[in-house]
């Protein structure tokens, strides 16, 4: 059944809105996945904050051209599903890679992160990153390290001064 122009326009506007909200996506292939497995897959991805859409390749090519990401066009053949990763790219890509591990028919093809096209290896590398909160905690620890070291040095010098004064007091008391 042919899709009318108004339906295509509606789908294009909806997907374009999702792409505006999250410029990070992963292209997947879902050939051979039955409806029950696809429903479970969508539910798992939704829990991780990932929106999964199946869009016609011609509409996706048009949308990618409008958003300045033509590098993904060679991947747009066959049944392609688009996983919009949301704000936390590492968690979203981790959810997509985990879904691909659970279901061998769900294949990660490539991705778009901050306007740059990445391959399957890039998506898997993103998935191996720790969550955003852990990365922020590591950054905070790195920023605090010089201050902590400085305070340790200052405390050590004042401690040595107190020990020297205390030894001097003990020496004067013994004399």
BELDA-V227882 format. One record per residue. N is the residue number from 0. SS is DSSP state (H for helix, E for strand, L for the rest). PHI is phi as a letter, one per 30 degrees, with the letter a starting at -180 (none if undefined). BURIAL is 1 if it has 16 or more other C-alpha atoms within 10 Angstrom, else 0. Layout:
BEGIN
N|SS|PHI|BURIAL / N|SS|PHI|BURIAL
END
This chain:
BEGIN
0|L|none|0 / 1|L|d|0 / 2|L|c|0 / 3|L|d|0 / 4|H|d|0 / 5|H|d|0 / 6|H|d|0 / 7|H|d|0 / 8|H|d|0 / 9|H|d|0 / 10|H|d|1 / 11|H|d|1 / 12|H|d|0 / 13|H|d|0 / 14|H|d|1 / 15|H|d|1 / 16|H|d|0 / 17|H|d|1 / 18|H|d|1 / 19|H|d|0 / 20|H|d|0 / 21|L|b|1 / 22|L|d|1 / 23|L|c|1 / 24|E|b|1 / 25|E|b|1 / 26|E|c|1 / 27|E|b|1 / 28|E|c|1 / 29|L|b|1 / 30|L|e|0 / 31|L|j|0 / 32|L|d|0 / 33|L|d|0 / 34|H|d|0 / 35|H|d|0 / 36|H|d|0 / 37|H|d|0 / 38|H|d|0 / 39|H|d|0 / 40|H|d|1 / 41|H|d|1 / 42|H|d|0 / 43|H|d|1 / 44|H|d|1 / 45|H|d|1 / 46|H|d|0 / 47|L|d|1 / 48|L|i|1 / 49|L|c|1 / 50|E|c|1 / 51|E|c|1 / 52|E|b|0 / 53|E|c|1 / 54|L|b|1 / 55|L|e|1 / 56|H|d|1 / 57|H|d|0 / 58|H|d|0 / 59|H|d|1 / 60|H|d|1 / 61|H|d|0 / 62|H|d|1 / 63|H|d|1 / 64|H|d|0 / 65|H|d|0 / 66|L|c|0 / 67|L|i|0 / 68|L|b|1 / 69|H|d|0 / 70|H|d|1 / 71|H|c|1 / 72|H|e|0 / 73|H|d|0 / 74|H|d|1 / 75|L|d|1 / 76|L|b|0 / 77|L|i|0 / 78|L|d|0 / 79|E|c|1 / 80|E|c|1 / 81|E|c|1 / 82|E|c|1 / 83|E|d|1 / 84|L|d|1 / 85|L|i|1 / 86|L|d|0 / 87|L|c|1 / 88|H|d|1 / 89|H|d|1 / 90|H|d|1 / 91|H|d|1 / 92|H|d|1 / 93|H|d|1 / 94|H|d|1 / 95|H|d|1 / 96|H|d|1 / 97|H|d|0 / 98|H|d|1 / 99|H|d|1 / 100|H|d|0 / 101|H|d|0 / 102|L|b|0 / 103|L|d|0 / 104|L|d|1 / 105|L|c|1 / 106|E|c|1 / 107|E|d|1 / 108|E|c|1 / 109|E|a|1 / 110|E|a|1 / 111|E|b|1 / 112|E|b|1 / 113|L|h|0 / 114|L|i|0 / 115|E|c|0 / 116|E|d|1 / 117|E|b|1 / 118|E|d|1 / 119|H|e|1 / 120|H|d|0 / 121|H|d|1 / 122|H|d|1 / 123|H|d|1 / 124|H|d|0 / 125|H|d|1 / 126|H|d|1 / 127|H|d|0 / 128|L|d|0 / 129|L|d|0 / 130|L|d|0 / 131|H|e|0 / 132|H|d|0 / 133|H|d|0 / 134|H|d|0 / 135|H|d|0 / 136|H|d|0 / 137|H|d|0 / 138|H|d|0 / 139|H|d|0 / 140|H|d|0 / 141|H|d|0 / 142|H|d|0 / 143|H|d|0 / 144|H|e|0 / 145|H|d|0 / 146|H|d|0 / 147|H|d|0 / 148|H|d|0 / 149|H|d|0 / 150|H|d|0 / 151|H|d|0 / 152|H|d|0 / 153|H|d|0 / 154|H|d|0 / 155|H|d|0 / 156|H|d|0 / 157|H|d|0 / 158|H|d|0 / 159|H|d|0 / 160|H|d|0 / 161|H|d|0 / 162|H|d|0 / 163|H|d|0 / 164|H|d|0 / 165|H|d|0 / 166|H|d|0 / 167|H|d|0 / 168|H|d|0 / 169|H|d|0 / 170|H|d|0 / 171|H|d|0 / 172|H|d|0 / 173|H|d|0 / 174|L|d|0
END
